[in-house]
Amino acid sequence: MALEPRTERQKAAIEEVETYGAHNYSPLPVVISAAKGVHVTDLDGTTYIDCLSAYSAVNFGHGHPALLAAAEAQLARVTLTSRAFYSEPFGPFVKALAALCGKEMVLPMNTGVEAVETAIKAARKWGYESKGVAEGRAKIIVMEGNFHGRTTTVISFSNDPEARKSYAPYTPGFVQVPFGDADAIEDAIDDDTVAVLFEPIQGEAGVIVPPEGFLTKVREITRRRGVLMIADEIQAGLGRSGATFACDREGVVPDVYILGKALGGGIMPLSAVVADRDVLGLFQPGQHGSTFGGNPLACAIGSAVIELLGSGELQERSRVLGERFRAGLQPLLDAGWATEVRQAGLWLGVDVNPDLGTAKEICYRLMEREVLAKDTHGHTIRFAPPLVITEDQIDQVVAHTITAFEQAATQVR
Ligand SMILES: *Cc1c(COP(=O)(O)O)cnc(C)c1O
């Protein structure tokens, strides 16, 4: 199936990208020029429902009025000071984020992977300076199928061949265990283990929800064995899974939260590591940093994001509408067109029966029906619409999805 752009104009725009831009992505052939709320509009004025939300960075919808207002006000005052000086929005942001997480301290960075790197440094530092691990021996347990970003250290403990190939030598100090297997974590812990790093729900892997009780067990094991429990909530957190944090789904509080994506409201890259003083208090001046980390513009937006989450309304919407979305897709399973549907809040992974074609082909059919979703790992479609989506819009997306699958099932390819 040829995945052609819908018009000559978009075709030309895409050709420019593919000529001058490096080919490290394979986008659907649509060129977006504007967006508002759950909608994005292409170069030709066609409007789509965004069911990806920039991998959950746009959880509150495009151009949310409260976030735009915070950004515009700050844009006119001061946008960057570096951490050489204090800035006005920094204090209120770190105070509000610490409170949201129920923790004592915040270390802000920019992209998600920088926060993951920061958490790795924090865990090793804690291991050497507090736990008493011999220098150079710190070990961090990670999960198979993980996605924590793209730096050389972080891809060193990925088991996705595409993410790793040709980037050796890899950073040592990581041990993989199967995701969802608490006993395997317990078995992998030894005297040099400083942390268990995991996604409470694996996003890139296809919205993989661990067996119920897994997070509770990891909490119990890590506490008993004296290692840090580090939850990468960059994609799962801030309302996406139907709660403020995916760990809340089991009432579990990790030692360290890693946040990103939606924290910057889809306007600025803003990430953070959030933990108590016994961990983050170990950093001394000069031992870690970032020119743009904690910049005034990002902090002003971050504070507005935290305020949006304050009432719990968006988390509740995510929970209720997610269940509606999941129920609506039942016919796909009944017809055998989908082999599995996983869901947590407004976050769904739908495995396409390979007889119907690839997930990308279904996403293209959805694009033709003015719904934008994204495939992952060949056969999974990921849906993650902005949390401000309405019931009616969910029903529209469901109807279009069923039609797209039906077309794929009945048309000769
Ligand atoms: C997206 C993501 C990251 C990396 O964030 P970037 O901003 O792309 O660096 C890390 N961990 C998880 C779970 C993610 O989903």
The ligand as an SDF file (V2000), in Angstrom:
LIG
                    3D

 15 15  0  0  0  0  0  0  0  0999 V2000
    9.8090   10.1030   25.4980 C   0  0  0  0  0  0  0  0  0  0  0  0
   10.3850    9.3550   26.6400 C   0  0  0  0  0  0  0  0  0  0  0  0
   11.6870    9.6080   27.1020 C   0  0  0  0  0  0  0  0  0  0  0  0
   12.6200   10.5630   26.3850 C   0  0  0  0  0  0  0  0  0  0  0  0
   12.1440   11.8740   26.3390 O   0  0  0  0  0  0  0  0  0  0  0  0
   12.7780   12.8950   25.2700 P   0  0  0  0  0  0  0  0  0  0  0  0
   12.1430   14.2150   25.6250 O   0  0  0  0  0  0  0  0  0  0  0  0
   12.4130   12.4120   23.9150 O   0  0  0  0  0  0  0  0  0  0  0  0
   14.2420   12.8890   25.4970 O   0  0  0  0  0  0  0  0  0  0  0  0
   12.1220    8.9250   28.1980 C   0  0  0  0  0  0  0  0  0  0  0  0
   11.3490    8.0310   28.8360 N   0  0  0  0  0  0  0  0  0  0  0  0
   10.0960    7.7550   28.4320 C   0  0  0  0  0  0  0  0  0  0  0  0
    9.2650    6.7750   29.1890 C   0  0  0  0  0  0  0  0  0  0  0  0
    9.5760    8.3950   27.3070 C   0  0  0  0  0  0  0  0  0  0  0  0
    8.3480    8.0940   26.8720 O   0  0  0  0  0  0  0  0  0  0  0  0
  1  2  1  0
  2  3  1  0
  2 14  2  0
  3  4  1  0
  3 10  2  0
  4  5  1  0
  5  6  1  0
  6  7  2  0
  6  8  1  0
  6  9  1  0
 10 11  1  0
 11 12  2  0
 12 13  1  0
 12 14  1  0
 14 15  1  0
M  END
$$$$
